[in-house]
Amino acid sequence: MRITNYVKCLPLMAVFFAGSIHADVALKDNNELLGKWALTAEAIKLDGEKKFVSSSWEFKNDGTLVSIATDSLGRTKEMTVVVKYTVEDGLIKKQVSPGRDKYESCSVVQKEGSNMIVRCTNLFLFLTKK
């Protein structure tokens, strides 16, 4: 193969490898999520500016996700929300709000050690296992 053919293939190979850098992690079941996680930041883009938050998520074995958000400036200081979740087709499917039948699919973008990045509708969430 001539060198010009290799040069022509470079842009195609760059697109292929760039797409595989952020390949999602397919979850087998909820055992990979169970327990308490600190939600430390959220961002619109994976490599974009992060907004730091102080919340925790607890994935329970009974299919409930308990989210506790703290707001030092608010009247209640703490808000607890319990929604249902499942792991299907490698994705986390969770209720958008309690009591509603509407679910959103969230994919695990990265899971290394005690850190996990989850992409939900229009938002990347940065979690650390407690």
Rosetta blueprint (number, residue, H / E / L):
1 M L
2 R L
3 I H
4 T H
5 N H
6 Y H
7 V H
8 K H
9 C H
10 L H
11 P H
12 L H
13 M H
14 A H
15 V H
16 F H
17 F H
18 A H
19 G H
20 S H
21 I H
22 H L
23 A L
24 D L
25 V E
26 A L
27 L L
28 K L
29 D L
30 N H
31 N H
32 E H
33 L L
34 L L
35 G E
36 K E
37 W E
38 A E
39 L E
40 T E
41 A E
42 E E
43 A E
44 I L
45 K L
46 L L
47 D L
48 G L
49 E L
50 K L
51 K E
52 F E
53 V E
54 S E
55 S E
56 S E
57 W E
58 E E
59 F E
60 K L
61 N L
62 D L
63 G L
64 T E
65 L E
66 V E
67 S E
68 I E
69 A E
70 T E
71 D L
72 S L
73 L L
74 G L
75 R L
76 T L
77 K L
78 E E
79 M E
80 T E
81 V E
82 V E
83 V E
84 K E
85 Y E
86 T E
87 V E
88 E E
89 D L
90 G L
91 L E
92 I E
93 K E
94 K E
95 Q E
96 V L
97 S L
98 P L
99 G L
100 R L
101 D L
102 K L
103 Y E
104 E E
105 S E
106 C E
107 S E
108 V E
109 V E
110 Q E
111 K E
112 E E
113 G L
114 S L
115 N E
116 M E
117 I E
118 V E
119 R E
120 C E
121 T L
122 N L
123 L E
124 F E
125 L E
126 F E
127 L E
128 T E
129 K E
130 K L
